[in-house]
Amino acid sequence: MYLEFYGLKEYPFNITPDPRFLYLAPHHKEAYDHLMYGINNRKGFIELTGEVGSGKTTLCRAVLSNLGKDVETALILNPCLSETQLLRAMLNDFGLEVRGRDRLAYIEKLNEFLLQKNREGTNVALVIDEAQDLSPQVMEQIRLLSNLETDQQKLIQIVLCGQPELKARLARPDLRQLRQRITVRYHIPPLSMEDTSMYIKHRLWVAGSDGSVVFDPGAVREVYRYSKGGPRLINAVCDNALLAGYVTQTRVIDVRCVRKAVEQLEGSK
């Protein structure tokens, strides 16, 4: 609706996890580097946590898209799976033909795939999003996958990405074997107010802004106050603030635009 008015090529504050819009604030850059290090150095298990809407999924997608051609990747977005369903989903995402519902056959097929990739010099990485919702039984199945290895290295690198509850889940006594195998960990904190300002500018730029649309300092403070530095909430309030600016035909987004956006989001009159 407002693209032509602001001179934008696409909507800058969609809440979909598009890696093109990833802004690498200092902590997000550290998280990105941890994931790349863990995968490229075949560390086995990697844990990434952050609050709801902190940018974890976008970050993981960026990592997957930036890994070299010598890394085969898969992404599991639905954690509410049984052990057998998880294996089937993995095989499907790796592009392998799956027949029947035999878990042992799935594991054998996966092992053959991993050994073949290893012979080809190809690393394999699996990202499981929303991992805090995995059942203990599925987590145990994931731990067993780490047994697929050679004498020299892990055949598959598994990123467990989830909310802070993931840490509590892994602290369970019956999951201590899995917890002990996680050698790379990172928790993404919220953005600072300065990072929030840069985040907004970055997304506008990626969307094609020539600088004519700006969030003034008061607007940025109000966005930060409402979002508490959470990228998903920043996106939601900024999108509505741009709509409010369009309605009043202004390209300078101020506190009034942001407060109007917050009212829309909260359902206030």
N, C-alpha and C positions, 0 to 999 in steps of 0.2 A: 504493500500500500504506500509506504513512504520512501521507497527506493529512489524513484526519479527526483523527488523533492530534495533529498540529501545527496544526490549524485552517486549513489552506491550501486554496485553491480550485483550484490547479493546481501541477504540479511546477515548482519554482523553478530547477532547475539542469539542464534539458534542454540537450543540446549542439546542438540545431537553431538556426539563425540567425534567431531571432524578434526583429524590431526593437522590440517592446514592452518587451523586457527589457534593451535597450541602456543601459548605464551610461556616461555621458559623463565619464570621467575627463579630467583636463586635456589629455593628449596625444590622446585619442580625440575630444575636442571640437575640438582644432586640426585633426585629420584631417578631421572632418566639415565644418568651415568651409572647408578647402581644396577639398574636393570640390564643395561648394555654390557656392563662388566660381568655380571653374573651369568648371562647367557653366552657371551662370546668366550668366556673362560671356563665354561662347562662346570659351573658350581653346583648343579643339581637343583636344589630348592631355593627359591627366592621369595621373600615375603614383602608385599607392598600394602600399606594400610593408609587410610585417610578417612575423614568424616564424609558423610553423604554430600555429594556434589563438589568434592574437592578437586576433581579433575583426574581421578585415577584411570578411568576407562579411556579418556582421550590420550593420556600419557602412554598407556599400554598400546593403544592403536598406533601412536607415533613410533614407538619402539619397534613394533612389528613391521611397520612400513619402511623403516630405515635400516633394518638388519640387512646384511649382505646377501647375495644370491646363494651363498654357501650355508644358509640357514633355512630350513624348512619350518614353517610355523602353522600353528592352529590356535583358535580362540574359542573357548567355551563360555557362552554368556548366560546360560541357564544352569544354575547349580543344583536345582531341585531334581536330581536324577538318581537313579539307583546305580549300583556299581556297574552292572551290565550296560545300562543306558549311557553311562559316562564313557565306557570303552567304545561303544558303538558311535557316539558323537565324535570322539577323537578320531577314529578311523575315517569317518565320513569327512571330517574337516581336513584330514590329510589327503583326501581324494582317493581313498582305498575302497574297493568294492567290499560290501559287507553282506554276508548271507547268514541266515539262521539267527539263533539267540544264545549260542553257546559261549559263555564267558571265557572258558579256557581257550577256545578257538580264536576268540578276539585277541587274547593276550599273545598267543603264538603268532598271529598275523602281525600284531604290533611289533613284536620282537624281531620278526623277519624284516619288517620295514626298517626298523632302527638299525639293525646290523647292516642292511644294504646301504643305507645312507652313510653309515660310518665308513664302510669300504670305499664309498665315493668321496669321502672327505667332507660330507655334509653334516652340519650340526642340526639338531631338532629342538624346537622350543614350543612349549604349550603354555598358554595363559588361561587361567581359570578366573573369571570375574565373579564378584559377589561371593567369594569363597567362604565368607562367614556363615553362609546358609548351607554349606555342605554337611551332610550327616556324618557322624563319627565312622560309620561303616564305609562311606565313600572316601573319607580322608584316609582310612586304613588302606583302601585299594590304591589310592594315589601314592601312599608311602611304598607300597609293594612295587609300584612301577619304577621306583628308584633302584630297584635291584637289577633292572635291565641295564647292564653296564659291561664294559670290558675291564681288563686288569689295569688299564691306563686311564680311563675316563668314563664319565656318565654319558649314556646314549641319548638321554632326553633331559632338557632343562625345563623345570616346571615353576611358573610364576603363580603364586597364590595372591590374588588381589582382592582386598575387601575392606570393610569398615573396621573400626577399632575392636569390635566384638570378635574379630578373627583371632586377635591375640589371646582373648579369654578362652576361646574355643581350643586353641592350641595348648593352653596351659593345663588342660585336663590330664590327669595322670595316665589315662589310657591312650593318650596321643603323644606321650613324651618321646617315643621313638621318632615320630615325624618331626616334632619340634627340634630335636637335637640334630636333625639332618639339614635344617635351614641355616645356611651359612651367610646369606646376604639378606639384610633387612633394611627397610626404610619406611618412615612414617611422614606423610605429607602434612605440614601444618597449614593453617589458613594464610591467605595473602595478607601482607601489610597494607596500610592505606596507600603508601607510595607504589607498591606493586599493583594495587587495584587500579590506580590511575594509569599506569603503563599498560595494564591488561586491557583496559577500555580503549586506549589509543591504538594498541596493536590490532585488536579485532576490527576496529573501524578501518584501519589501513588495509588489512587483508581483504576486507569487503569492498575496497575500491575508493575509499574516501580520499579526497584531495586536501583535507584539512579544513574544509569549510564548516563542517559540523563538529562541535566541541562540547564536552561536558565541563562546565566551569568548576572551579575549586569547591564551591559550596555543594554542587551536585555530586561531585566525587565523594565528599565527606558523608553526604546523605546515603549514597549507594553503599559505602563502606559500613556505615552505622547499621543499615538494614541487613546487609548480607553477611556481616562479620568476616569478610574476606573469603567467602565461599564462591567459587567460580560459577556454579549453577545458578545461585541466587543473583549474582551480579548480572548474568546473562538475562535472567527473567526481568529484573527491574530495569535494566538498560533498554531492553527491547520495548517495554511499555513506556519508558521515558521518551524514547524517540517517537513513539506514536503520539504521545502528549504534545511533543514539540511540533510535530506535523500538524496537529489539530489547530494549534495556535500560530502556525506558520513562522516558527523561529528555528534557526540553526544553532543557536546557543542553548544547550540544555542546562537549565538552572534547577535550584532546589524545588521550585514549584512543580516542575515537570516530574522530578523524581518522586515527590510526595504524592502527586496524582497517580504515578505508576504503582506506588506502594498501596494506595487505596484500592486500585484495580486488583492487585494481586491478593490483598487481604479480604476483598469483598466488602470494603467499607463504603459508605455513602459519601 
